[in-house]
Amino acid sequence: MQKRLGILTSGGDCPGLNAVIRAVVSHATLTYNWQVVGIPYATRGLLERKAIPLSIHGLDLRGIDPLLNMGGTILGSINKGDTLAHVEEIVAGYHALELDALIGIGGDGSLAILNQLQKQGNWNFVAIPKTIDCDVSSTEKVIGFDTAVNTIVDALNRLTFTAASHDRVMIVEVMGRTAGHLALQSGIAGGADAILIPEISYTIQGVCEHLAELRDRWGRRFAIIVVAEGVQIAADSSQKPSSQKPSCGIGQYIADELCSCTNHQIDIRVSVLGHIQRGGIPSASDRLIATAFGKAAVDLLANGQSAQMVAWQNGQVIAVPLETVLASSPCLVNPNHFLVQTARALGIYVGEESILFG
């Protein structure tokens, strides 16, 4: 009897999701002769008993396969709502749709919820990690992160010329939630002068002194500062120490504090990239990882393995128990990581070495 495989995308979208769907459908169909259905809008589709038949040529446009380079997700996704309030109905939806197995693509939050559902429903389930935050543990690469870094670097390249032309300090606020991977890697690659991440404390005075050194020692009258959205207020902030999340946004907060520190002697602009970081055509790296993950997930299910997450380690795809992954997620930046040391060696301000957030 032909097996029926479901696939869904959950949480925030990112480039590369459609490439995973493409790989799963192609491999499951051509290699195992399985039927593949897409579950629209993640667990909502299971709750509403909805499934979309997927075939390797179903979305061809005059022979052109658009899924490899299309951003977003053709299945739709959700990252809100109280899924766990409908556990029994969602579990029943899996069986009502006559699924033999399910592949879920998501970040650590989505995977934690899906893990609870698969345990309660005794599903055959394999997870694929995706997140522009790069905070899923046990894997060196995740879908969407590389493209997001490239998008930010492109923005930094553009802003640098404007900053230099007008002698301005450009503050660029990027995503990442409580993890600083996106800010750190894009900041280094984009030539930032300062990078502020949640894992390392910083001072406004320290940033001001760094800007002054750029001006007085090197004649630089402009600068690029990359700020992760999850950064806390500065250790020497004029705001109350109990405040952890400025109402104006962390980028604007940094700008206001720097203006006060320098007696409004510097010209500052703030750019919040926001959801621009989630969009766009997936990079070659994300397409490759997505394809490899999709193929590996199908093979795991074909071999009778469940409750696993595919992961990239040492140049290859492996399987890691989902419980192991979730126990150590989210994965944050180690303040002693070689990329942090590299940034400092290049003269980039990355906070105070002696003051670390726990």
Protein Blocks (a to p, Z undefined) as FASTA:
>chain_A
ZZddddddedjddehjlmmmmmmmmmmmmmnopacdddehijmmmmnopacdddfklmgg
ghiafklmpghjfkbpadedjfklmmmmmmmmmmmnopabdcddddfklmmmmmmmmmmn
opacddddddfklpaghiabdehjlmmmmmmmmmmmmmmmmmmmnopacddddehijafk
lmmmmmmmnopabdcdfklccdfklmmmmmmmmmmmnopabdcddddfkbccdfkbcbdf
klmbdfkbjklmmmmmmmmmnoopaccddddfkjmlmgccddfklmmmmmmmmmmmmmmm
mnopahiacddeehiacdddfklmmmmcccdddfkbmklmmmmmnopaebjfklccZZ
